[in-house]
């Protein structure tokens, strides 16, 4: 009996030694994403939801009776009274009531959900995993999460931020973009190679840091993400994690027509079991109701030289040079020209190369403004570039970066040829009286891109609005960007 027990402990002891041996070897990129993942919010009274989240300091004692008298609905009404927000439609008000219900339920279940940092049992992700080898147990939260989905510009991100900003700073909570979250998960998995179940270890680490997990823009289009989500979230939910997510798609439409989707379907069932599903049915796109300006989006007709001129104006007396920025897991991104927080790229250098969200996050960490030259009309012939461009816009929007670009058409025109399968049924078939040139039209029938299309058009419109650009300028004023050491002044710009 004793010998059998000692034998059973062998793999655990081996895994622990493997972890201790590898722990000092974390590279800078892994640490970079850990730091990003550990950012938190302690900002109840901020007047705008447009700014990036910042790290909170130590938590003070919380009066939960006071918390119960507050909440997103109260803050929403306050912002309307002072003119910071316009009055929403009935669909948005209905969603606010659902968010307020969750806020109140959490306030009444603080100790049962282990939301307070002080109430944390104290086991790290690794020790939690080791302990579960001896004492398998589940601590599913008594409170269900919330999955909000709806069309573009209906205020999903604003509502999530409104909810998150009202939560006490002492709670174990995290608000993060889904792209960023999955990059962090893959980075952690790299560090735990060799462990019997690295996903369980990663889930233990995440739940140790954050019991309330808020994921914005939940969209699955990567097979590597799709294949691990079910097991990852089963572990997270068993550790008591409460998920609040926003998405453009209903749960049943996630990863639609994706590779090996049958392996993804159990996640949809798990999501429905652990979250209340709520649709925001508003048809109003609040992003497009900002006052758009044609100051940074130039329709291409000999505008490349003009873009370079505007780029020079933005960098001032600094000299632009080719640079390299670190992204993730040792990878580096080459920047053709960079200076004073601004980067210049020809479109093909950023969207025709095998780059992804990690590269774009690294770019936004080092530069607040991107000058992108030559955005084409997207269609079947450049579908992969369209995917990358959509991801780039998502990452820039999430980081409140400024996009200055030349394009072959308006935001609507460059994505007009991207359609969903449902939309394709309404496209007129070829007839002998129609020319091939007009008929073929380079249509790209792609559900993921088709659903992302409206969001991208909406975001490009907002990113070029007066309100967005003013908030971007204010963000720059409150945040410094490190100037590379090889930059000097009073020299001519180096052209790519």
N, C-alpha and C positions, 0 to 999 in steps of 0.2 A: 504493500500500500504506500509506504513511505517512498520506496524507489519509484513507483509510478507517478507520485506527486512531483518529485524532483525532476523526473523526465519530462513531465508536462510543462514545467516552468522553463525548460531549455529554450524554446523559440522566443519566449517573451524576453528572457535575459539577453538573448542574441540580438533581438530587435532593439532593445534599449541601448546595448553597447554600440550598435550600428548608428543609432541616432546621436549618441554622445560624441562619437568619432567625427560625424559629419557636421555637427552644429557649428563649429568655429569657421567652417568653410563657406558660409553664406556669402554670395557675391553682392556687389553693391546694388545690382538691379533688383535682387530679391528684397533687400532691405528697403529699396525705394518703394516697391509696391506694398511692403508691410506698413511703411509710414503712411502711404496714401490710404490704405485700408483702415488705419487707426484714426483717421481724422474724424472729428465729431463736431457736434453743433451745440452751442450754449448761447443761443441768440433768440430771446423771446420777443424783443421789441423792434427787431429790424424791419424797416419799412418796405423792403423789397425782397422778392423771392428770386431775383435774377443773379445774385452773387454766389460765388463758389463757397462751399462749406469750409469752415475753419476749425482748427483744433480747439477744444475746450480745455480750460484749466481744471483744477480739482473741484470736486462737487461739494456743495454745501448741503446742510440738512434741509430736507424738503418738508413743508407743511402740506400734507396731502388733502386736508380739508380745503386749502387754498387752491390746490390743483383741480379739485372737483368743480370749483366755481369758475374755472377758466376753460380753455380749449380752443380748437380751431374755429368753431362756429362763432364764439364770442370775438375772436381776433378778426375773423372775416367781416363781421358786422362793424367792428371798430374801423377797419381799413376803408370800408365803404363810406362811413360817416366822414372821415377826414379826406376822402377823395383819392386815396391811394389805389383803390380798385373800383371798377365799375360794377354795378349791380348785376349779378349773374342771372341766368335763366332758371326755370324750374328744375331742369335736369341737374344743373350744378348745385342748386340748393339741396336737392334730394341726396346727392352724393355727400355733401357736407354733413347732413344729418347722420348718414351712415358712418362717416369718419368720426363725428362727435360721439356716436354710440361706442365705437371701439375705444376712443380716448377715455370715456367714462368707465368702461369695463376694465381697462388696464389700470386706471386709478384705483379701482376697487379690488384689484387682484395683484397688487404690487408684490406682496410677500409670496403668494402662491406661485407667481410666475418668475420669482427670483430676479426681478428687474433691477433692484438696487444693487450697486456694486458691492456694498457692504454685506449683502445677503448671499453673494456668490459662494458656493461651497469651497472654492479655493483650488480646485484641481485644474491643472493646465490641460491643454488638449492631449498631450502625451500621457500624463498621469491618469487622465480620465479614461483613455484607451486601455492603459495597463490595468486599471481597476476593473474595467468592464470585462476583462478576461476572467477575473475571479468571480465577480458578482454581476452577471448580466442583468440590466435593469433599464426601464424606460421611464422618462419623466416628461411625457407629452404635456404641453401647456393646456391649462383649462380654458384658455381664451383662444378662439380661432382668429386667424389673420384676415386680411382683406386684399382681394385682387380686383383692381379697378381697370376697366378697359373701355375704349371708345375711340372715336375719330380724332384726327389731328387737331390741335389748337383748342381742344375743349377744356383745357385747364388741369389736366391730370397731374403734371409736374408741380404746378402752383399749389394744388390741393395737398399733394403729398408733403411739400415743403411747409405748408401752413400747419399741417398735423405734426410734423417732426419738430418744427421750431418751438412748439408749445410744450414739448415733453421735458421733464426735469433733467438737468444736466447730470444728475447722479445715476441715471438709469443706464444700463448696458444696452446701448442702441447704436445703430449705424445706418446712415443714409448714403447710398452709393449707386452709381450707374451700373446697369447689368453688365455692359462690356467690361468695365473696370473690375467688377466683382469676379467675373470668370477668369480674367487675366490673373487676378490674385490667387484664385483657386489653383490654376495650372502652375503658377510659380511655387505655391506651397507643395503641390504634388511632386514637383521636381526635387524638392528638399527632402522628401520622405520616401524616395525610391528605396526599395529593398524591404520595406515594412509589409507585413502580410496584407493589411487593408489600409493603404494610405488615405483613401477617402474618409474612412472612419476617423483617422487621426486629424485630418484637415477639418472635418466637421466639428471635432472636439475643440480644436483651436478657435474656430470661428464662434462657436456657441459660448466658449469661455469669455470671449471679448464682447459679444453682442447677442443678447437674447431677442431683442426686437430688431429685425433686419428689414430695412426699407430699400427695395430695388426699383429704380426708375428705368423705364423703357425695356421691359422684359420682352426680348425678341430672340428666338432661337433660330439661327440659320447656319450653324456650324455643327458638323456631325460629331466632332470631338466633344463639344458641349452637350449635345443631345444624348450621347451614350452614357454620360456620367450623372446627369441631373437627377434621375430618379433615386439612385443609391445615395447621392450626396444629400438630397433633401430628406430622405427617409432618416438618415443619421441625424440631420439637423433637427427635424421635428421630434425625434426621440430624445434629443437633448433639451427640449423645451423651447426651441426657437419659434418665434411668431413672425410670420412673413407678411409684409405689406408691399404690394407690387403694383406698378402701373404698366399698361401695355396698350398697343393699338389693336391687339387681336384677342378674341375670346379664347379661353383655354383650349377648346376643341380645335381651334384653327392654328395653334402653335405648331411650328415645324411641319407645316402642311406640305405633303409630297416630298419630304426630306428623305435622304438615304436611311435605310433601316429604321423607318419611323415606327414599326411595330415594337421596337425595343424602347421607344420613347413614350408610347401610349400609357404605360403604367404611371409615369410621372404626372400625366394629366389627371388621372384618378386620384393620386396622392394630393395634388394641388387642390382639387375640388373638395377633398375630405378635410383638409386643414385650413382652408380659406373660404370666406364668404365671397361669392362672385357677384360683382356689381358693375352694371354697364352704365356709362355716362352717355345718354342718348342725345346730347346737344348737337345741333347742326351748325352752331355758330363757331367759326374759327377766330378765336380772340387774338391770335397772333397777327392776323391780317388786318385787324382793326387798329393797329399802330400806324403812325404816320410814316409811311415808307419814303425813303429818299434815294435817289439814284446817285449816291456819292461814292460808292465803293464797288458797285457791280456794273461793269462796262460791257456793252454789247460790242463784239469784235468787228471792227472794220479799221484796221490799222491802229488798234489800241494798245498793242504790246509795248510800243515805245512810251506811250502815255502811262501805262502801268509802271514801267521802270522809273519814270519821272516821279510818280506819286510815291513809289517805294523810297527813292532818294530823299524826298521831302520828309518822310516819316522817320528815317534814320538820322536826319540832320547832319551834323559834322562827323558822325562815326563812319568808319570805313567798313564796307560789306566784304566779307571773305567767305570762301568755302569753309564749312565747319562740319564737325561730327558731334552728334548728341547720343548719349546712352539711352537705350530704351528698356529692354527687359532681357534677363538671362544672358547677359554678356553681349547682346546684339547692339550694333551701333547704326545710326541713320546718318547718311551723308546729306548735308544741306548745301545746295549750290551756292547760295549767298545768305549771309545772316549778319545782323548788326542791330544793336539797340532794341532788342526784344522783337525784331521783325525778321521774317524769313521769306526768301523768294524762291519759288519753284516753277519750272515749266510743268504743265499738267502731267505729261508722260513720265516725269521723274518721280511723281508722287502717287499716281494712280494706275500707271501701266506696268509698274514693277511689283514683284510679290511682297507687298507690304500689307499690314493689317492694323487693327485697333491699337495694339501695343506700340507700334511705330508712331501712330498719330498721337497717342497719349504722351509719348516721350517728346514729340515735337511741341505739344501745347505746354509741357512743363518748362520748356526752355524759351518759347517765343509766344508772345501774346497776340501777334498779328501775322497772318499769312497772306502773301501776295502770290496768287496762283494764276499762271498765264496759259490761256488756251483751253478752257473747258469746252468739250465738244458736245454735239448733239448725240445723245445716247440711243443705242438700238441693239439689234441682235449682234452686230459685228463687234461691239465693244461692251458686252454685257458685264464681263469681269471688272472692267474699269468703272462701270456704273456702280457695282457693288462697293468698290473701294471708295468711290466718291460719296456715296450715301453714308458709309461708315465715318469718313473724314468729317462730313458735316455734322453728324451726331456727336462725335468727340469734341469738335470745336464748340458746338452749341452748349454742351454740358460744361465745358471749361470757360464759357463766356468769352471765347477768343474772337478776334475780329478777322473777317475774311474780305480780302480785296482781290477781285478777280476779273479777268476778261473771259467772255463766253460767246459762243456762237448764237445764243438766243437768250430769251428771258428764262427764269427758273422753270416756268411751265413748258416752254418750248424745248428746252434741252432734255426733258423727261417725258415729253408727249408720246414718244413711241414705245414706252414701257407700259404694258397692260397686263392685267390679271387674266386667268383662264376664263373667268366669268365674263369679263369685258370683251374677250376675243370672240365670243359667240355673237356679238352684235356688230362685228366688223364685216362689211359687205364682201361677199366672195368675189373672186376674179370673174370677169365677164369678157367676151371678145371685144366689147366696145370700150374697155378701159385699158390704157397702156400699162405695160409692166412697170414703168417708172413710178406711176402714180399708185399702182396697186400694191407693189411689194412693200414700199414704205419702210423697209428695214424694221418691221415690228418685232419687239422682243416680248414674248408671252412668258411671264415669270411671276408667279404669285408673290414670292417674298419681295421682289423689287417693286411689283405693282402696289403692294400694301405700303411699302416704304416711300413710294413716290409722293403721295400727298403730304406726308410728314416732312419730307425733304424740301418740297416747294414752300411749305408753310414756314419752315425754319429759315430758309434762305431769304424769304420775304422779311421775317422779323429781324434777322441779323443785319439787314440793311435799313432798318427803321431808325428814326431819330432816338426813340426811347432806348433801344438796345445799345446804340453807339454811345449815348450819354452815360449809360450804366457801365459800359466797357471802359470809358475814359475814367470814370470814378474808381473803378476797380484797379486800373493801372496806377492811379494816384496813391492808392492805399497798399500797393504791393510792389516790391522792387524785384527786378529781374537781373540776374547775375550777368555781367558783361564779360564775354570771353577775354582772356588775357592778351590774345594776339590782336585785339582791336586797337587801332590808333586813330587819331583825328587829323583833320586838314589834309586828307589824301583823297584821290579820286576813287569812286566805287569800282571794285573789280568785277567785271562782267563775266557771266558763266560761259 
